[in-house]
Structure formats: structure tokens, C-alpha cells
Amino acid sequence: MGPGDTVFTLRGAMMVDPLFHIAVRLVLAIILGAAIVHKLKDLAALKTTVQHYGVLPARLVPLGAWSVVAGEVFVLALIVFGPAVHAGVAAALLFGFYGGIIWRQLMTGRTAFDCGCSWIKSASLSADLCIRNIILVVVSLALCLPQAVRDLSVFDLINAGLFACVTAGLYFLVDALIHMKQLEASR
């Protein structure tokens, strides 16, 4: 194992290359940034979605909708500016919370409303969304891995950016396919 490898060992602890952390942060930032824009574009739809989930009394729904956006902005800020461990734990908790809420709805049979988690309107809840969120939790927790220290070149940063764009693009493609499959099945 040499200095150019992506996994280093320092005093017996496994450490990952700092480029890995940068790439994961970029992917999560793109996904969360898009989610925030999606919610802010249609606050009325967000309030309706929060109401449909049925976890808050009606009078708290507007506050709940804004809390969702504020929570996502907070986690995004941690991902971009915060310590990696804090960012990873916060993102994992957020995605885990969303997955848990979706799972709760699936278990009660309440799936015939817009999940609020896709650019595709009228996308209902499914187990696929829980799996998606489990994957996002695991990816988020990868930021908790200790990172080695090494100098990064411009080429490294370009690679991290390209990797993040392609990975986020694949995420959005799979998300659209999940929802398109649901829409097709409902016809």
C-alpha cells in the first residue's frame, strides 16, 4: 500500500483518501440542494405533503413544512462547511428519519399521496424509497470514516467534481425511474 492508494493505515487505523470525503460531500450537497430547491419552488405542495404524512396536528403543518426546509438547509451547511463526522451523522439522521416516516406510511397502507421527495408530481410512496434512503444513510455515514492527509491537485478536485456530477445524475435518473414505474403501474 503506497501513498497514492485510496486507503491508508496510520497507527493501525483505517483511513480513507481525502478525495473520497470531498466526492461524498459533493454528491450529498447536490442531492440536498436539489431537494431544497424542489421544496421551495412549491411551498403549498410541501405543506400538503406534510399534512398527508399525518405526523403533525393540522395547526403545526405550516411550521412543520418550514422545519423540513430549515433542517435540510442546516444539514446542507454542515455537509459543505462542517466537520465530516457531524455532516455524516446529521445527513444520516435526516435520511433515516425520512425513510422511517415513509416506512410508517407503508405499514399503515397510506401510500396514495405525493411523497414530496421527487420532481415528478403524484409520485406515491413505495418500499423503493426506503431502500433509497438506506443507501443515502450508508453514503452519509461514510463521512464518519477518518481521512488521511495528503496534498490534492487540481486534477484530483476535477475528478471529485466529475464523479459527484455523474453520481448525482445517476441518483436522479434512478429516482425518476422509480417514480415513473409507479405512475405506469397506476394507469
KEVO-382502 format. One record per residue (C-alpha): x, y, z; residue number from 1. Coordinates in Angstrom, 2 decimals, decimal comma. Layout:
<rs>
<r c1="X" c2="Y" c3="Z" i="NUM"/>
...
</rs>
This chain:
<rs>
<r c1="0,00" c2="0,00" c3="0,00" i="1"/>
<r c1="1,54" c2="3,29" c3="-1,07" i="2"/>
<r c1="0,90" c2="7,00" c3="-0,74" i="3"/>
<r c1="-1,20" c2="7,04" c3="-3,94" i="4"/>
<r c1="-3,64" c2="4,37" c3="-2,73" i="5"/>
<r c1="-7,11" c2="5,39" c3="-1,61" i="6"/>
<r c1="-6,94" c2="3,65" c3="1,78" i="7"/>
<r c1="-4,13" c2="4,42" c3="4,19" i="8"/>
<r c1="-3,18" c2="2,88" c3="7,50" i="9"/>
<r c1="-1,95" c2="5,16" c3="10,25" i="10"/>
<r c1="-1,17" c2="3,67" c3="13,64" i="11"/>
<r c1="-3,42" c2="0,71" c3="12,91" i="12"/>
<r c1="-6,50" c2="2,78" c3="11,97" i="13"/>
<r c1="-8,00" c2="2,58" c3="8,51" i="14"/>
<r c1="-8,17" c2="5,97" c3="6,84" i="15"/>
<r c1="-9,68" c2="6,99" c3="3,53" i="16"/>
<r c1="-8,28" c2="9,35" c3="0,97" i="17"/>
<r c1="-9,47" c2="12,97" c3="1,42" i="18"/>
<r c1="-10,68" c2="12,91" c3="-2,18" i="19"/>
<r c1="-13,28" c2="10,32" c3="-1,12" i="20"/>
<r c1="-14,67" c2="12,71" c3="1,51" i="21"/>
<r c1="-14,79" c2="15,58" c3="-0,98" i="22"/>
<r c1="-16,65" c2="13,43" c3="-3,52" i="23"/>
<r c1="-19,19" c2="12,20" c3="-0,95" i="24"/>
<r c1="-19,77" c2="15,74" c3="0,33" i="25"/>
<r c1="-20,34" c2="16,98" c3="-3,23" i="26"/>
<r c1="-22,81" c2="14,20" c3="-4,03" i="27"/>
<r c1="-24,80" c2="14,78" c3="-0,83" i="28"/>
<r c1="-24,72" c2="18,56" c3="-1,35" i="29"/>
<r c1="-26,11" c2="18,21" c3="-4,88" i="30"/>
<r c1="-28,88" c2="15,86" c3="-3,72" i="31"/>
<r c1="-29,86" c2="18,00" c3="-0,73" i="32"/>
<r c1="-29,55" c2="21,24" c3="-2,66" i="33"/>
<r c1="-31,93" c2="19,91" c3="-5,30" i="34"/>
<r c1="-34,34" c2="18,74" c3="-2,58" i="35"/>
<r c1="-34,35" c2="22,19" c3="-1,01" i="36"/>
<r c1="-35,00" c2="23,90" c3="-4,36" i="37"/>
<r c1="-37,80" c2="21,40" c3="-5,06" i="38"/>
<r c1="-39,49" c2="22,21" c3="-1,75" i="39"/>
<r c1="-39,06" c2="25,98" c3="-2,01" i="40"/>
<r c1="-40,49" c2="26,04" c3="-5,55" i="41"/>
<r c1="-43,89" c2="24,94" c3="-4,26" i="42"/>
<r c1="-44,40" c2="25,59" c3="-0,56" i="43"/>
<r c1="-48,14" c2="24,93" c3="-0,81" i="44"/>
<r c1="-47,43" c2="21,42" c3="-2,14" i="45"/>
<r c1="-44,89" c2="20,89" c3="0,65" i="46"/>
<r c1="-47,50" c2="21,84" c3="3,28" i="47"/>
<r c1="-49,99" c2="19,45" c3="1,67" i="48"/>
<r c1="-47,40" c2="16,67" c3="1,70" i="49"/>
<r c1="-46,53" c2="17,27" c3="5,37" i="50"/>
<r c1="-50,26" c2="17,18" c3="6,16" i="51"/>
<r c1="-50,73" c2="13,89" c3="4,27" i="52"/>
<r c1="-47,97" c2="12,20" c3="6,24" i="53"/>
<r c1="-50,15" c2="12,77" c3="9,31" i="54"/>
<r c1="-47,36" c2="13,13" c3="11,86" i="55"/>
<r c1="-48,34" c2="16,65" c3="12,96" i="56"/>
<r c1="-51,60" c2="18,24" c3="14,06" i="57"/>
<r c1="-53,11" c2="20,48" c3="11,36" i="58"/>
<r c1="-52,17" c2="23,71" c3="13,14" i="59"/>
<r c1="-48,46" c2="22,73" c3="13,12" i="60"/>
<r c1="-48,30" c2="21,73" c3="9,44" i="61"/>
<r c1="-47,01" c2="25,14" c3="8,18" i="62"/>
<r c1="-44,32" c2="25,14" c3="10,88" i="63"/>
<r c1="-43,51" c2="21,53" c3="10,04" i="64"/>
<r c1="-43,09" c2="22,37" c3="6,35" i="65"/>
<r c1="-40,69" c2="25,19" c3="7,15" i="66"/>
<r c1="-38,89" c2="22,94" c3="9,65" i="67"/>
<r c1="-38,28" c2="20,39" c3="6,89" i="68"/>
<r c1="-36,67" c2="23,06" c3="4,72" i="69"/>
<r c1="-34,70" c2="24,52" c3="7,65" i="70"/>
<r c1="-33,46" c2="21,05" c3="8,63" i="71"/>
<r c1="-32,30" c2="20,35" c3="5,10" i="72"/>
<r c1="-30,55" c2="23,74" c3="4,87" i="73"/>
<r c1="-28,82" c2="23,05" c3="8,19" i="74"/>
<r c1="-27,63" c2="19,62" c3="7,05" i="75"/>
<r c1="-26,51" c2="21,06" c3="3,71" i="76"/>
<r c1="-24,49" c2="23,73" c3="5,55" i="77"/>
<r c1="-22,85" c2="21,01" c3="7,67" i="78"/>
<r c1="-22,03" c2="18,99" c3="4,57" i="79"/>
<r c1="-20,42" c2="21,98" c3="2,86" i="80"/>
<r c1="-18,76" c2="23,72" c3="5,82" i="81"/>
<r c1="-18,88" c2="21,45" c3="8,87" i="82"/>
<r c1="-16,69" c2="18,70" c3="10,26" i="83"/>
<r c1="-17,08" c2="15,49" c3="8,28" i="84"/>
<r c1="-18,33" c2="13,40" c3="11,20" i="85"/>
<r c1="-21,01" c2="15,96" c3="12,14" i="86"/>
<r c1="-22,07" c2="16,26" c3="8,50" i="87"/>
<r c1="-22,25" c2="12,49" c3="8,07" i="88"/>
<r c1="-24,26" c2="11,89" c3="11,22" i="89"/>
<r c1="-26,66" c2="14,78" c3="10,52" i="90"/>
<r c1="-27,28" c2="13,64" c3="6,93" i="91"/>
<r c1="-27,74" c2="10,02" c3="8,05" i="92"/>
<r c1="-30,26" c2="11,10" c3="10,69" i="93"/>
<r c1="-32,18" c2="13,21" c3="8,16" i="94"/>
<r c1="-32,33" c2="10,48" c3="5,50" i="95"/>
<r c1="-33,08" c2="7,85" c3="8,17" i="96"/>
<r c1="-35,92" c2="9,99" c3="9,55" i="97"/>
<r c1="-37,42" c2="10,40" c3="6,07" i="98"/>
<r c1="-37,09" c2="6,67" c3="5,40" i="99"/>
<r c1="-38,74" c2="5,88" c3="8,74" i="100"/>
<r c1="-41,67" c2="8,20" c3="8,03" i="101"/>
<r c1="-42,14" c2="6,59" c3="4,60" i="102"/>
<r c1="-41,92" c2="3,09" c3="6,12" i="103"/>
<r c1="-44,54" c2="4,04" c3="8,72" i="104"/>
<r c1="-46,91" c2="5,13" c3="5,96" i="105"/>
<r c1="-46,30" c2="1,92" c3="4,02" i="106"/>
<r c1="-47,08" c2="-0,17" c3="7,10" i="107"/>
<r c1="-50,38" c2="1,66" c3="7,64" i="108"/>
<r c1="-51,32" c2="1,35" c3="3,96" i="109"/>
<r c1="-51,27" c2="5,10" c3="3,36" i="110"/>
<r c1="-49,45" c2="5,39" c3="0,04" i="111"/>
<r c1="-51,87" c2="7,21" c3="-2,27" i="112"/>
<r c1="-50,41" c2="10,69" c3="-1,92" i="113"/>
<r c1="-47,46" c2="12,57" c3="-3,39" i="114"/>
<r c1="-44,35" c2="11,61" c3="-1,42" i="115"/>
<r c1="-42,90" c2="15,10" c3="-1,77" i="116"/>
<r c1="-39,49" c2="13,62" c3="-2,48" i="117"/>
<r c1="-39,33" c2="13,80" c3="-6,25" i="118"/>
<r c1="-39,57" c2="16,33" c3="-9,05" i="119"/>
<r c1="-42,24" c2="14,06" c3="-10,52" i="120"/>
<r c1="-45,66" c2="15,06" c3="-9,21" i="121"/>
<r c1="-48,06" c2="12,41" c3="-7,91" i="122"/>
<r c1="-45,23" c2="10,03" c3="-7,07" i="123"/>
<r c1="-46,64" c2="7,75" c3="-4,40" i="124"/>
<r c1="-44,78" c2="6,03" c3="-1,59" i="125"/>
<r c1="-43,05" c2="2,69" c3="-2,10" i="126"/>
<r c1="-40,51" c2="0,40" c3="-0,49" i="127"/>
<r c1="-38,07" c2="1,56" c3="-3,18" i="128"/>
<r c1="-37,92" c2="4,93" c3="-1,43" i="129"/>
<r c1="-37,00" c2="3,23" c3="1,86" i="130"/>
<r c1="-34,19" c2="1,38" c3="0,09" i="131"/>
<r c1="-33,05" c2="4,65" c3="-1,49" i="132"/>
<r c1="-32,93" c2="6,27" c3="1,94" i="133"/>
<r c1="-31,00" c2="3,36" c3="3,46" i="134"/>
<r c1="-28,40" c2="3,81" c3="0,71" i="135"/>
<r c1="-28,27" c2="7,56" c3="1,45" i="136"/>
<r c1="-27,77" c2="6,80" c3="5,17" i="137"/>
<r c1="-24,83" c2="4,49" c3="4,37" i="138"/>
<r c1="-23,29" c2="7,04" c3="1,99" i="139"/>
<r c1="-23,71" c2="9,76" c3="4,63" i="140"/>
<r c1="-22,06" c2="7,65" c3="7,32" i="141"/>
<r c1="-19,05" c2="7,20" c3="5,02" i="142"/>
<r c1="-18,15" c2="10,75" c3="6,08" i="143"/>
<r c1="-17,52" c2="9,37" c3="9,57" i="144"/>
<r c1="-14,54" c2="7,38" c3="8,32" i="145"/>
<r c1="-11,27" c2="9,05" c3="9,29" i="146"/>
<r c1="-9,45" c2="10,64" c3="6,40" i="147"/>
<r c1="-5,76" c2="10,64" c3="5,67" i="148"/>
<r c1="-3,88" c2="13,82" c3="4,93" i="149"/>
<r c1="-2,33" c2="14,39" c3="1,54" i="150"/>
<r c1="-1,93" c2="17,20" c3="-0,93" i="151"/>
<r c1="-4,69" c2="17,39" c3="-3,53" i="152"/>
<r c1="-4,03" c2="18,51" c3="-7,07" i="153"/>
<r c1="-6,36" c2="20,40" c3="-9,38" i="154"/>
<r c1="-6,75" c2="17,13" c3="-11,26" i="155"/>
<r c1="-7,97" c2="15,45" c3="-8,04" i="156"/>
<r c1="-10,57" c2="18,16" c3="-7,48" i="157"/>
<r c1="-11,77" c2="17,97" c3="-11,09" i="158"/>
<r c1="-12,12" c2="14,19" c3="-10,69" i="159"/>
<r c1="-14,10" c2="14,63" c3="-7,47" i="160"/>
<r c1="-16,40" c2="17,16" c3="-9,15" i="161"/>
<r c1="-16,97" c2="14,96" c3="-12,21" i="162"/>
<r c1="-17,57" c2="11,91" c3="-10,02" i="163"/>
<r c1="-20,10" c2="13,86" c3="-7,94" i="164"/>
<r c1="-21,95" c2="15,13" c3="-11,02" i="165"/>
<r c1="-22,16" c2="11,67" c3="-12,58" i="166"/>
<r c1="-23,17" c2="10,01" c3="-9,30" i="167"/>
<r c1="-25,81" c2="12,64" c3="-8,54" i="168"/>
<r c1="-27,07" c2="12,37" c3="-12,11" i="169"/>
<r c1="-27,43" c2="8,61" c3="-11,70" i="170"/>
<r c1="-29,25" c2="9,18" c3="-8,41" i="171"/>
<r c1="-31,77" c2="11,48" c3="-10,09" i="172"/>
<r c1="-32,18" c2="9,08" c3="-13,01" i="173"/>
<r c1="-32,90" c2="6,12" c3="-10,71" i="174"/>
<r c1="-35,26" c2="8,30" c3="-8,66" i="175"/>
<r c1="-37,16" c2="9,27" c3="-11,81" i="176"/>
<r c1="-37,32" c2="5,63" c3="-12,94" i="177"/>
<r c1="-38,73" c2="4,58" c3="-9,55" i="178"/>
<r c1="-41,47" c2="7,18" c3="-9,80" i="179"/>
<r c1="-42,16" c2="6,59" c3="-13,49" i="180"/>
<r c1="-42,59" c2="2,87" c3="-12,71" i="181"/>
<r c1="-45,16" c2="3,79" c3="-10,06" i="182"/>
<r c1="-47,01" c2="6,13" c3="-12,39" i="183"/>
<r c1="-47,08" c2="3,49" c3="-15,14" i="184"/>
<r c1="-48,37" c2="0,86" c3="-12,70" i="185"/>
<r c1="-51,18" c2="3,15" c3="-11,55" i="186"/>
<r c1="-52,57" c2="3,56" c3="-15,09" i="187"/>
</rs>
